[in-house]
């Protein structure tokens, strides 16, 4: 009897526990969040297009909240500071008329100085594009549009023509003060005082410093911002890095090869390089390759300049060459890569530290040959490698060059998938990470005293390590 009573009590306890667990499960299921989603119920079906909506083919300023006419494509909303003209078009010799700090580009487009100045003119083309977005009839191909309310913007653009500022005003005569340094100091004071900067800590600001020597002082003070650079050769990783910044192409110097019907057999020169040979830092490889290759058959390796005749000669030489050398100079990048692309001359890149524009979406190995510096300096390695590339493989790369050359073309007005639009798209791809960083920086905003909000950002400690 005792054994039966013990079993009965155990059975009663088991049943009670089971019922209790089941009841809790049912309660949690009825009140808890669903772990699977019915896409049909979560996202209602789109209304069928009306005749009015089908006739609208552009992003309008009256409906700036709409991302794009194409639901699969975003448009970057950019707030641009109305900086005094001394920071931008006055550096080109433009004289302000009336109250506006901007030229009316519908009637007058200030010309950017030619020669080597043009290769680092990125901020000029981006500024023109934003100004043009305010009145252009067709905005359908745009990747960015200017907004005048910073709270509606995705990013903030700083229209300082830093490259021309360096090129024109950094070389001083005895007793002369640097206009370039003065403008940098003034820019830092202006930006760190703006509500837009304080709101994000500068993390959503875009600043162009494409010339390797431009903004060298201001970069360190404005390090949270996103920089547009040619490479990271003269930047500490704490100030500039691939995670937050964008690498932009140089504007090519040689003539584009329009209507190129050439082929492997009609380009007699195997390998071409013309330019400065004796360089410092990582560019010393140029002189070593010069002595290795200067007497080789079907190889053109010589000094050259950016003067008019030099550009014409380089254009003819690159248009008639199968492969064009892009060797590291004073910094990892060089304009010759983009000259080669415009010439449809397959680039041979010898620069171990190079960073390339749009490489997150563009596979350069489809149209470039990459060679490690250590390999290139081995006797006969470079020439043997190039000579073993078949006619069929070269032709495939040549065709790909003709397909992608538009990605590296700067022009006004900007066109679909040209360099200007590709740069804006690069920032679109960074936007989620930027927003995440800005949101993280606001976690403790309620506990920050007003005086602390006014403090400018200091250089990170790792910069000095």
N, C-alpha and C positions, 0 to 999 in steps of 0.2 A: 504493500500500500504506500509506504514511504517513497519508493522509487517512482510509482505512478504519480503521486502528488508532486514530486520534484520535476518530472517531465511536463506535467500540466502547467506548472508555474513558468518553466522555461519557454514553453510554446506561447503562453499568454504574453510574456515579456517580448518575445520575438515579433509577434503580430502587432503589439502596441508600437514598438520601435519602427516597424516597417510602415505603418499607417502615418506615424509622425513625419518620417522622411518624405513620404509621398505628398503629404499635405504641404510641407515647406516647398517642395519642388514646384507644385501647382501654383502656389502663391508667387514665387519668384518668376515663374514663366509668365504669369498674367500681368506683373508690374514691371518686369525688367525690359531692357532695351533689346530690340531684335538684333540678331547677329548676321542675318542674311537680309538682302534688300531685293525687293521687287523693282527692277529698273523702270517698269512701266508705271508703277504707282508713285515712285520717288520723283521721276522726271516726266511731267506731262508732255503729251505730244505737242509738237510745234503746230501753230495755226497755219493753214494753207496760205501761200503768198497771195497778196492782193495785187491788183493791176498797178496800184500806186507803188507798192514796195518793189515790184519787179522792174519798174522803170527807174528806180533809184540805184545808181551804180557807183556811188562815191561816199566816202566818209565826210559828213558835214560837220561844221563847227557848231550847228544848232543842236546836234545830238552827239556830243563828245563822249558820252558814256558808252556808246556803241563801239565795240572793239574793232570791227572791220565789216566790210560788205561781204567778205567770205568768212563763214562761221568757223572755218578751220585755221584762220590766220588772224593773229593779233596785230594791233597797231599800238606802238609805244607812245604813250602820252608824255610829252616833254615840256617841262617848265623851263624857260630860258631867261636868265637874268638880263635886265636891260642895263648892262654895264655901260659906263661912259665910253664913247667912241675911241678914246685913247687906248683902250684895251683891244680893239679889233680893227675896224676899217680905217681909222685914222693912221694906223701903222702902215697902211698901203698908200698913203697920200690922199685919201678921201677927205674932203672938207665938209663938215656938217652944215646942213641947210635947215633952218627952222628949229623946232623943238625936238624932233625925233633924233634918237641916237643912231638910227638905222638908215641906210640909203633906201630909196624906193627902187627896189631891184626890178620893178616892172619897166622902168625907164632907164635905169643906170645900174650896171653891175661893176663895181670897182674891180680892177684887174690885179691879180696876184703877180708879184714880180717873177720873171722867168729864171732860167738857169737852174742851178742846184737848189735854189729856194723852193722850187715847185715840189720836190720829192717829199717834203715834210709839210705840205699844205693842208693836212687833213681837217683842221678846225675850220678852215675857210669853206670847204665844201659842205661840211655838216651845218654850219651856221646859215649858209645860203639855202640849204634844203629846208630848215625849220622856218625861215622867213617866207620861202616860197609856199609852204604848206598853208599859209593863211589866206591866200587868194587864188591858188591854182584851181582850175576847173575840174581836173581829173585827179582825184586823190586815191583812186582804186589800187594803184600799185605801190602805195607808200607803206613803209614799215614804221614811220614815226610822224607825229603831227604835233605842232606847238599848241600848248594850252596856256592861258593867262592866269589861271587860278592854281597855285601850287598844291593845294589840297586835293586837286583832281589828277595830279601828275603821278606817273610811275617813277620818273627820274627827274633830276634837275641838271641842266646843261650850263656849263660855264664858258661863255664865248670869249676866251682870251686867246689871241693869236700868238701863242708862246714861241713857236718856231721862228717866225719872222722877227719877233722881238729879240730873240737871241742873235739871229743872223745879222741884224742891222745895228743893234745897239749894245752888244757885249764887248766889242773891241774898242778900247778907250785910248784916247790921247792923254799925254801927261796932264794931270790936274783936272781931267774931265770926270764927271760923275756918271755912273751907269744908269741909263734910263731903264734898261732891262731889269736890274736889281730893284730899282724904285717901283716898277710896276708889279714885281713879284710881292714885295712887302705890302704894297697897297691892296693887292688882291687878297692876301691872307687876312688882313685887317677887315676887309669888306665881307668876305665869306663867313668868317667865324662870328661876325656880328649879326648875321641874318637868321631870322626865325626858322627858315627852311633848313639851315645847317644845324641849328641847335636841336630841331625836332628829330633829326635822324643821326646826329653826330657826323654828318657828312657822308654817310655810307651810301646814300642814293644819289650823290653828285657825280657828274661826269666831267673830267678835266683832261684836256688834250696836252700831252707832253711828248709829241712824237719825235722831235729832234732829240738825240741822245743827251745834248747839253742844255735843253730847255727846261725851265722851272726847277733847276737843280736845288735851289734853296727852298722854294715853296713846297716841293714834293714832300720833304721831310716833315713839314708842319701840317700838311693837308693829307697825310698818309691814309686816313680812313676812306677817302674818296676813291672812285673807280677811275683809273687812268687809261687813256688811249696811248699806247706806246708802240715803238718799232720793235723793241726787244727788251730784255731785262738785264742787258749787259752792264749798265752803270747804276743799277738800282739794288739796294739791299732788299732781301726777301721780306723783311718786315714792312717795307714801304710799298713795294710793288711785287705782285706774284700772279700766277696764272689763275688762281681761284677767284680773285675779285676784278682783275683788270682785263683789258681787251687789246690784243695785238692787231694792229691795222697795217695794211700793205703800204709801201711807198707808192707815190705816183710815178709811173715809169717815165723815163727820160727819152728813150728812143722812139722812133715812129712805129705805130702799130702796123702790123703786116696785114693790110686790107686785101681781100680777095686772094688769099694765099692758095695757090694751086701747085705749089712746089711739092717735092717729095724727096725721098731718101736719096735718089740718084742725082737730083738737080741741086743738091746742097753740097758743094765740093769740099768744104772745110769740115774736118771731123770734130775738132774741139776748139772753142773760141774763148779768149779772155782778153779784154783791153781795159786798162784803168790804172789806178794807183797800185804800185807793187810793194813799195817799202812802207809798211804800216807797223804800228806799235801793238802791244798786248797780244791778243790771239791772232792778229793779222800777219805775224811774222811768217806764217806758212806760205803766204803769197810769194815771197822772195825765194823760198826753198823750192816751190813748184816751178817758179820761173826758170831757175837754173836747171831743173830736171827736164823741162818740156820745150824750152825755147828753140831747140834745133831739131825737134821731132817733125817728121813728115806729116802734112795735113793738119798741123796744130798751129793756131795763131795765138801767141801769148806775148803781149807787148804793152808798153806804157800807153796811156791815153788820158784825155782831159774831157771836161764837160763843156768846153767851148763849142760854138756852133758847128765848126768843121769836125770836131771830135764826135759830136752826137751823130752827125750825118754818116761819118765813117763807121761808127759802131752799129748804126742801123743797117747799113749795107752788109757789114761783116756778120752780124747775128742772123740776118735774113738768109744768108747763104751758108749757114753752119748747121750741122746736125745736132751737136751738143754744145751747151754754153756753161762755163764754169761760174759757180757762185761760191766764192771763198770768203771765209770770215775776214773782216777788216778790223778796225779799231773796236768794233762791237760785233756780236754774233751775226747780225743781219746786214744785208746789203741790197741796194737798189737793183743790182744786176739780176736777181731772181725774177723781179717783175718786168725788167727789160726782156729777159729770156722768154717769159710767158707771153708778152706782147709780140714777140718775134716768132712764136711757135718753134723755138729752139729748145730742145729738151734740156732742162736744167740739171746740172751735176752739182749737188750741194755738198760742200765740205765745210761744215760748221757744227761742231758737236753740241754746242749750247743754244742753237737757234730755236726760237719759237715761231710758229707760223700762223698767219691769219686764218680764222675759221676752221682750224684743224679738228674741232669737235664734230664738224659736219662734212669736211672735205678730206678725201684720202689722197695725199700728195704723192704717194708711191705709184699712183696710176699714171702720173705724168712727169715725175722727177726720179733721178737716180741719186741715192744718198750714199756717201762714202765717209767712213770714219777717218779722222785726221791721221791717226797712226797708220792706217792702211794706205792712205794716199801717199804717204812719204816713203813707202817701200818701193824699191826700184822696179819699174815697169808695171806695178800693180794697177795703177789708174788706167793706163792705156790698154792693158790687156782686158780689163773689165769692160771698158767701153767698146772695144773692137769685137767683143763676144756678144754684144747685143745685136740681135738679128734685125734684118730689114723689117720683118713683120712686127716685131715688138716695138721698134722705133716708130713705125707707122701708127700703131695703136696709141702710143703716147702722144704723138703729133696731133692725131685727131682729137684726143682728149683735151689737149691744150687749146685747140680752137673752140671747144665747147665751154671751157671754164674761164676763158680770158675776160669775159664780161664782168666776172666777180671782182676784178682788180682795176676796173676803169672808173676814174673820177670824172664827173661831168656835171654841168648845170644846163638845164634842169636835170635832176637825177632821173634815172630810168630803172625799170624793174630789174632786180638782182644785180645792179652795178655795185661798185665798192661802197658807196654811201649807204645804200639800202642793206647791204650785207653787214656793215658795221652796226647799224641800228638793230638788225636781227640778232647779232651777237649779244647785245645788251638785253634783248627780249629773253634770250635763253638764260641769262644770268638773273633775271628778275625774281624768280621764286627764292633764290638764295639771298638776294639783297633784302627782300621783304622779311625773310626769316631773321636776318641779322638785325634789322631795324626793330622788329617786334621784340626780340630778345633784349635789346638795349633799353626797352621801355618797361621792363618787368618791375623795376623798383623806382619808377619815375615819381610815384607819390611820396617816397621817402627822401627825395633829393631836395635840399633847401634851394630857394630861389638864387642865392649867390653862387651856388655850385653849378647851376645851369649855365651861368655866364662864362664859366671857365672854358678856354679853348683846349683842344685835344693835344696832348703831348706825344712825343715820339715814344713808341713802345720800348720797353726796357731791352728787349732782344736786339734792338737796332745797335746798341752799344756793345754787345757781347762779341 
